[in-house]
Amino acid sequence: MAEHTLQGKNVLVGGGAKNLGGLIARQVAAAGANVAIHYNSDSSRAEAEETLAAVEALGVKGAIFQGDLTVPANVAALFTAAESAIGTIDVAVNTVGRVLRKPILETTEDEYDSMFDINAKAAYFFIQEAGRHLADGGKIITIVTALLAAFTDGYSTYAGGKSPVEHFTRAAAKEFAGRGISVTAVAPGPMDTPFFYGQETPERVEFHKSQAMGGQLTQIEDIAPIVRFLASEGWWITGQTIFANGGYTTH
């Protein structure tokens, strides 16, 4: 059996500039991995450069790449460029996503298309390119949402857009199993990041807090170690969605 550690491995983090992705990039670098950091827009470039500097300060190789991953050709280009920069990719982590809280009756076609492009289409082609590029024994991990186990209003296009990823994950786990590649999804509860607060009123924030242990939101520090575990010793877990939400939902 191969040794499943991150020392000397090459990790690609989609949406790796800031928040959860930035912390994952730093933690896998601290565990000895080289890291390719993807970011989407010019507004994230400075944070991507900060994360890159933090990674390189740990004595491993790092590189940053920009791209809109809703375009499959850009996903393919990202994997090729990352491979050229740090070597054959062993672990591919996709944190890319967009939240929208809006009633069904007010949701436009453009909003629907954008939400499914970012949350489902980009995830699908990220998994596809990972399947093409990853070394045997690799790991593919996608961040989804604990709303997949919730019964709530307002998040039809967010939970709806993320829900196909569970099926992509299961199919890929079967299809890539012969090469020893594990494929998983991680479903955090509402996270204490700007990603979340823009969608909620102060009253709803307090409600979300009340649903989890300690009356608090999920912290990125709660999730990054789970990703790191799945990328190493947790490799035997595959085809699963791991709900890490402090009791926010039942599974």
N, C-alpha and C positions, 0 to 999 in steps of 0.2 A: 504493500500500500504506500502511495506517495505521502510525503510528509506535508501536512496541511498547515503551514505557517505562512506569514506574510513577508518574512525576511527574504529580500532579493526578488520579490514578486513585482509585477507591473500592474498597476491599478488605474483604471479610467473612471473618473467621477463626472457624470453628466450633471450639470448644475452645481459644479463644485466650488464656486467662487465664495459663497457666503452661507450664513445660517447653517442648516444641517449638512449640506454638501461640503461647506468649508471645514466644518469640524471633522467630518469623515475623512477628508483629504489629509488633515493634520494628524488624525489618529492612525491612519494606515501608514503614513510616513514615519511616525514615531515607532511603529512596529516593524520598520525596516523596508517598506515598499517604496518603489519609485511611483510617482503619481502624475498622470495627465489630467489637467483640470479644464473642464469645459465651462464656458459661460455664454449666455444668450445675447445680451445687448451691451452697447457701449457704456450704459450706466453702471454695469457691473464690472467693468474692466479694472478699475482701481482696486476693488476688493479681490478680484482674481489675482492681481499682481501681489497683493498683500499675502494671500494664501500661498502663492508660489514661493514667495520669500520665506515664509514660515516652514514650508516643506523643505526647501533647499538648505535652510539653517539646520535641519536635522541630519544632514549629511547624505541625503538621497537625491536622485535625479527628479526634476520636475519640469513641466511644460504647461503652457496655457493655450487654449484654442477657443475661438469664437464661432458660433453657428446657430442658426435656427433649426432645431431638430424636428420641426414639423415637416421639413422637406427631406425625404429619404436620401437624396443624393448628398445632403449635408451630413447626415448620420454616417453614411459610408465614408465620406471624406474625413470625418472626425476620427474614425477608427484607423484609417490608413495613416493619417498624420500622427496620431498618438503612437502607433506602432513604430513609425520611423523615428520618433523622438525618444522613446524610452524602451522599445523592444516589444516583443510579442505580449499582448495583453493577457493577464491571468485572471483578473477580476474586473467586471464591469458593473458599476453601480449607477443607477439612474434615479436622481432625485427631482427631475424636472416635473413641474406641475403648475397648475393655475387654479386658484379658488375663485368661485363666484357664488354669492348668495343672492338669489333672485327668484321671485315666484314664477311658476311655469307660465302664468298668464301674461307676464311682462317680459319674458325672455325672447330675444330676437333670433332670427336665423343665423345672423353673423356671430352672435354670442354662442349659440349652440355649436356651430362649426368650429369656432376657435377653441372652445372647451374640449371638444372631442379630438381635435387635431393635437392639442398640447398634452392632454392626459391619456389618450388612447393611441392615436396614430404614432406619435413620437415614441411612445413606449414600445409599440409593436416592432417598429423598424430598428430601435435600439437593440431589442432582443434578437432580431434577425441578424444584424451585423455582428453582434457578440457571438452568435452561433457560427458565423463565418470566420471570425478572426481569432476567437479565444483559443489559447493552448488547451490541450487535453487536460482534464482535471480542473478546469476553470470554474468560476462562479459568476452567476448573473443575479443581481439583486435590484428590485424596483421598489421605490417608495410609493405606497398607495395611501389609504386613509381608513381610520376606524369607522368612518361613516358607512363603509360597506356593510357593517353589522348594525347600523342604526336605522330607526324608523322616525324620520324627522322631515320638516318642511324646509324649503328654500334652497336646498343643495342638489336639486335634480341633475343639473349638468355636471357638477363636480363629482358627486358619488357615482352618477351614471357614467361619466367619462372614465373614472378610475376602475369601475367594476369589470370591464373586459380584461383588464390586466391579470386578474385571477385566472381567467381561462387561457390567456397567452402563456402565463407561467406554468400552468399544468401541462399544456401541450408541449411547450419547449422542454420541460423537465423530462418528458417521455422521449421526445425526438433527439435530445442531446445526451441522453443517459449512456449510450454506448461509448461516448468519449469521456465519461466520468465528469460531465459538467452538471453541477447542481444549479437549480433555478428557483428563486424564492421571491416573495414580496413581503414587505414590512408595512404594517398599517398602524401608524401612530395615532394617538388621540389628538385633539386640537392642540397645536404647538404654540408655545410662547415666542412667536416670531412675527414680524410685520406682515407676513403672508396671511396670517389669521385675523389680526386686529382690524384691518381695513374692511372686513365684511360684517363686523358685529357691533351691536350697541353695548355700552357698559353693562347693562342689565343681563344681556345674553352671555357676555364674558363671564360674569359671576355665576350664571347657571351652569355653563360648561365646566367651570372650576369645581362646582359642587358635586359633579358626577364622578369625580375621580378621587383616589386616595389622597388624603392630606389637603383636599380642597384646592388643588392646583392644576394648572395646565401641564401637558406633556412638555418636558424640556428637551432640547436637542441633545443634551448630555445623557438623557435616558435612552436615546435611540441609536446614536453613533456606535456604542459598544456592541449592540446587537448586530449591526451591519458588519462590524469587524469580526465578530464571532462567526457569523454565517460565511464570511469570506475565508475563514481558516478552519478552526476545529469543528465548527458547525456544518461542515460540508455535507454530512450525511442527511441533513434536512433538505428535501427537494420537493418541488411541486406544491409548496405550502404558502399560505398567507399567515404571517406571524402578527397577531394583534397585540401591540404593546401600548396600552392606553391607560394603565393605572385603574382598571375597573370601569372605564367610561362606557364600554359595551360588554356584553356577556361573552363575546369571543372575538 
